[in-house]
Amino acid sequence: MRKLLVLALVGLVAQLIDGSLGMAYGLTSSTLLLVAGVAPAAASASVHLAEIGTTLAAGVAHWRFGNVDWRVVTRIALPGAIGAFAGATVLSSISTEAAAPWMAGILFTLGAYLLIRFARPLRTDRVGGRLRGRFLGPLGLVAGFVDATGGGGWGPVATPALLVSGRMEPRKVIGSVDTAEFVVAGAASIGFLIGLGTEGFLLPTVAALLIGGLIAAPLAAWLVRIVPAQLLGAAVGGVIVLTNARTLMRSAELDGSARPALYALLAAGWLAALVFAVRALRRARRARADSATATPAAAAGMPAEASDVASAGEVPADLATTGTPTPR
């Protein structure tokens, strides 16, 4: 019972992160299951089965908050489902001994990518135009395959790619990716069911993760508007890197003296990424503040300096929250 309560709490936290950041439910949950000794294929299968319910709830919540671009969802979900089904089939055919370092390597790489991606500002200066199907299709295919084989990866691959395009509001990127993941999770679950059978799913684990995720989904759709994604992404990336480094070190048969040094190096990199993320967040806020104070001055024909003096001590309304920056 204690283990199930812990898993439910993990599902809740993972969904809060995923709904606020557009990624990391599968990464967080799969990493925990691997650390607990669950076979890689069973871990990924169980997480994806739970995600059918959590992504449905998240999609409905994001839709109600106006965070979904249905054109993007329809063009990325089907290729993602194809990739996820293929990935589940591949992972189901690999032995546990071979799959453990493979899956840990994928999760470690994705965690490192999160650290690098969110340690620097996201480009949002290319607003305009529409995302084309020839971009969304391959993106969904790759993200779906990585998601199934790594136990997570749909969000870490799809969300940053859409964010850096600069053609969607960050909240709509997150909402659309979360909504499309419902189809991806369903296709992956079918692939695991064919490859592993019903015994490949840990139903008590699925139920615990699902309950926690369902509780968190509506709150996460609201938090996407106020949570600082820059800092959250770097924090989650560091946790994923450190936890999966343990499996990789064990597979490489590193001796006891080398492990502490590598852990210290990874921790230092995590700390540096957090520092850079905080700096990037502050720069983004200052840029929005400068833009907010300069615009009224230009409209009234006043010098920018006069406007700065007039608005000294005031905080623009859009800075009252700490969510992802709105594209300019």
C-alpha positions in Angstrom: 0.0 0.0 0.0 2.8 2.4 0.8 4.4 1.7 -2.6 1.2 2.4 -4.4 0.7 5.7 -2.5 4.2 6.7 -3.4 3.5 5.9 -7.1 0.3 7.9 -6.9 2.2 10.8 -5.6 4.8 10.4 -8.4 2.0 10.3 -10.9 0.6 13.5 -9.5 3.9 15.3 -9.5 4.8 14.0 -13.0 1.5 15.3 -14.4 1.9 18.7 -12.8 5.4 18.9 -14.4 4.1 17.6 -17.8 1.0 19.8 -17.9 3.0 22.9 -17.0 6.1 22.2 -19.2 4.6 20.0 -22.0 7.0 17.1 -21.2 8.4 14.8 -18.5 5.5 12.6 -17.3 6.9 9.6 -19.0 10.5 10.5 -18.2 9.8 11.0 -14.5 7.6 7.9 -14.1 9.8 5.6 -16.2 12.9 6.7 -14.4 11.4 5.9 -11.0 10.2 2.5 -12.2 13.6 1.6 -13.6 15.3 2.6 -10.3 12.7 0.4 -8.5 13.9 -2.6 -10.7 11.0 -2.9 -13.1 11.9 -4.3 -16.5 12.3 -1.6 -19.2 9.5 -2.9 -21.5 7.1 -3.3 -18.5 7.9 0.1 -17.2 7.3 1.8 -20.6 4.1 -0.3 -21.2 2.7 0.6 -17.8 3.5 4.3 -18.1 1.9 4.5 -21.5 -1.2 2.7 -20.4 -1.6 5.2 -17.5 -1.0 8.0 -20.0 -4.1 7.1 -21.9 -6.2 8.4 -19.0 -3.9 11.3 -17.9 -3.5 12.7 -21.4 -7.2 12.5 -22.1 -7.8 14.5 -18.9 -5.0 16.9 -19.7 -6.3 17.4 -23.2 -9.8 18.2 -22.0 -8.4 20.6 -19.4 -6.1 22.4 -21.9 -9.0 22.6 -24.4 -11.2 24.3 -21.8 -8.4 26.8 -21.0 -8.0 27.5 -24.8 -4.5 26.0 -24.9 -5.0 23.7 -28.0 -4.3 24.3 -31.7 -6.3 21.5 -33.3 -4.6 21.9 -36.7 -1.3 21.0 -35.1 -2.8 18.2 -33.1 -4.3 16.5 -36.1 -1.0 16.7 -38.1 1.3 15.5 -35.4 -0.8 12.8 -33.6 -1.1 10.2 -36.4 2.7 10.1 -37.3 3.4 10.1 -33.6 1.1 7.0 -33.2 2.9 5.2 -36.0 6.3 5.9 -34.4 5.1 4.9 -31.0 3.7 1.6 -32.2 6.9 0.8 -34.0 9.0 1.8 -30.9 6.9 -0.4 -28.6 7.3 -3.3 -31.0 11.1 -2.9 -31.0 11.4 -2.5 -27.2 9.2 -5.6 -26.6 11.6 -7.8 -28.7 14.7 -6.8 -26.7 15.8 -8.7 -23.6 15.7 -6.9 -20.3 19.5 -7.0 -19.9 20.0 -5.3 -23.3 17.1 -2.9 -22.9 18.0 -1.5 -19.5 21.1 0.5 -20.6 19.5 1.4 -23.9 16.4 2.9 -22.1 18.6 4.6 -19.5 20.7 6.1 -22.2 17.7 7.5 -24.0 16.4 9.0 -20.8 19.8 10.4 -19.8 20.2 12.0 -23.2 16.7 13.6 -23.0 17.4 14.8 -19.5 20.7 16.4 -20.7 18.8 18.0 -23.6 16.3 19.5 -21.2 19.2 21.0 -19.2 20.8 22.5 -22.3 17.4 23.7 -23.9 16.2 25.5 -20.8 19.5 26.9 -19.7 19.2 29.4 -22.6 16.3 31.6 -23.7 13.8 30.2 -26.1 13.5 32.0 -29.5 10.1 33.6 -29.9 10.9 36.2 -32.5 9.7 34.4 -35.6 5.9 34.7 -35.1 4.0 34.4 -38.3 3.1 31.8 -40.8 1.8 28.3 -40.1 3.6 25.1 -39.2 3.7 22.9 -42.3 2.8 19.2 -42.4 6.2 18.3 -43.8 7.6 19.5 -40.5 5.0 18.2 -38.1 4.8 14.7 -39.7 8.5 13.7 -39.3 8.6 15.4 -35.9 5.7 13.3 -34.7 7.2 10.1 -36.1 10.5 10.6 -34.4 9.0 11.8 -31.1 6.6 8.8 -31.0 9.4 6.3 -31.6 11.7 7.8 -29.0 8.7 8.0 -26.5 7.9 4.3 -26.7 11.5 3.0 -26.7 12.7 5.3 -23.9 9.6 5.2 -21.7 9.2 8.9 -22.3 10.3 11.4 -24.9 7.2 12.7 -26.7 7.2 16.0 -24.9 11.0 16.5 -24.8 11.3 16.0 -28.6 8.1 17.7 -29.8 7.7 20.6 -27.3 11.1 22.3 -27.8 10.9 21.8 -31.6 7.6 23.6 -31.7 8.7 26.3 -29.2 11.8 27.3 -31.2 9.8 27.6 -34.4 8.3 30.8 -32.8 5.0 30.3 -34.6 2.9 29.3 -31.7 2.2 30.7 -28.2 4.1 28.6 -25.6 0.9 27.7 -23.8 -0.7 26.4 -27.1 2.5 24.4 -27.8 2.2 22.7 -24.4 -1.6 22.1 -24.7 -1.4 20.8 -28.3 1.5 18.4 -27.5 -0.3 17.1 -24.4 -3.5 16.6 -26.3 -1.9 14.7 -29.2 -0.1 12.5 -26.7 -3.4 10.7 -26.0 -3.3 9.1 -29.5 0.4 8.4 -29.1 0.0 6.7 -25.7 -2.9 4.6 -27.1 -0.8 3.4 -30.1 2.2 2.5 -27.8 -0.1 0.6 -25.5 -1.4 -1.5 -28.4 2.1 -2.2 -29.5 3.1 -3.4 -26.0 -0.1 -5.5 -25.7 0.8 -7.3 -28.9 4.5 -7.7 -28.0 4.2 -8.5 -24.3 0.6 -9.6 -23.7 -1.4 -8.5 -20.7 1.3 -9.7 -18.3 3.5 -6.9 -19.6 1.4 -4.3 -17.8 1.8 -3.8 -14.0 -1.9 -2.9 -13.4 -1.5 -1.8 -9.7 1.3 0.6 -10.9 -0.9 1.8 -13.8 -3.8 2.5 -11.5 -1.6 4.4 -9.0 0.0 6.5 -11.7 -3.3 7.1 -13.3 -5.0 8.3 -10.1 -2.3 10.8 -9.3 -2.2 12.0 -12.9 -6.0 12.5 -13.1 -5.9 14.6 -9.9 -3.2 16.8 -11.2 -4.3 17.3 -14.9 -6.8 20.2 -14.4 -4.4 22.0 -12.0 -1.5 21.6 -14.5 -3.5 23.1 -17.3 -4.0 26.2 -15.2 -0.4 26.2 -13.9 0.9 26.4 -17.5 0.0 30.1 -17.4 2.0 31.0 -14.3 4.8 28.5 -13.7 8.3 29.6 -14.9 9.0 26.9 -17.6 12.6 28.0 -17.9 13.5 27.0 -14.4 11.2 24.0 -14.2 12.7 22.5 -17.3 16.3 22.8 -16.0 15.3 21.3 -12.6 13.5 18.3 -14.1 16.4 17.7 -16.6 18.9 17.5 -13.8 16.8 14.9 -11.8 16.5 12.7 -14.9 20.2 12.9 -15.7 21.3 12.0 -12.2 18.9 9.1 -11.7 19.6 7.4 -15.0 23.4 7.9 -14.7 23.2 5.2 -12.0 22.1 2.6 -14.4 24.6 3.6 -17.1 27.5 3.5 -14.6 26.4 0.0 -13.5 26.2 -1.2 -17.1 29.7 0.2 -17.8 31.0 -1.5 -14.6 32.7 1.6 -13.3 34.5 1.1 -10.0 33.6 2.8 -6.8 36.2 5.6 -7.0 35.0 6.9 -10.4 31.3 7.1 -9.5 31.5 9.9 -6.9 33.6 12.0 -9.3 31.1 11.5 -12.1 28.2 12.3 -9.8 29.9 15.5 -8.7 30.5 16.5 -12.3 26.9 15.9 -13.3 25.7 17.8 -10.2 28.0 20.7 -11.1 26.5 20.8 -14.6 23.0 20.7 -13.2 23.8 23.7 -10.9 25.3 25.6 -13.8 22.2 25.0 -15.9 20.0 26.2 -13.1 22.0 29.4 -12.8 21.9 30.0 -16.6 18.1 29.3 -16.5 17.5 31.9 -13.8 19.6 34.5 -15.7 17.7 33.7 -18.9 14.4 34.1 -17.1 15.4 37.5 -15.6 16.6 38.7 -19.0 13.2 37.7 -20.6 11.3 39.6 -17.8 13.5 42.7 -18.3 12.9 42.6 -22.0 9.1 42.4 -21.5 9.2 45.2 -19.0 11.2 47.4 -21.4 8.8 46.6 -24.2 5.8 47.4 -22.0 7.1 50.7 -20.9 8.4 51.8 -24.4 5.1 51.0 -26.2 2.9 53.6 -24.3 5.6 56.3 -24.8 5.7 55.6 -28.6 1.9 55.7 -28.8 1.7 59.1 -27.0 4.6 60.6 -28.8 6.6 60.9 -25.6 10.3 60.2 -25.3 11.1 56.7 -23.9 12.9 58.3 -21.0 9.9 60.3 -20.0 7.8 57.2 -20.1 10.3 55.3 -18.0 10.1 58.0 -15.3 6.3 58.1 -15.4 6.1 54.4 -14.9 8.8 54.0 -12.4 7.9 51.6 -9.6 5.0 50.1 -11.5 5.0 46.4 -12.6 3.3 45.6 -15.9 0.3 43.3 -15.6 1.9 40.6 -17.8 4.8 40.3 -15.3 2.5 39.4 -12.4 2.8 35.8 -13.6 5.9 33.8 -14.3 4.8 31.6 -17.2 6.5 31.1 -20.5 7.1 34.3 -22.4 4.5 35.4 -25.0 6.0 35.6 -28.5 6.6 39.1 -29.7 
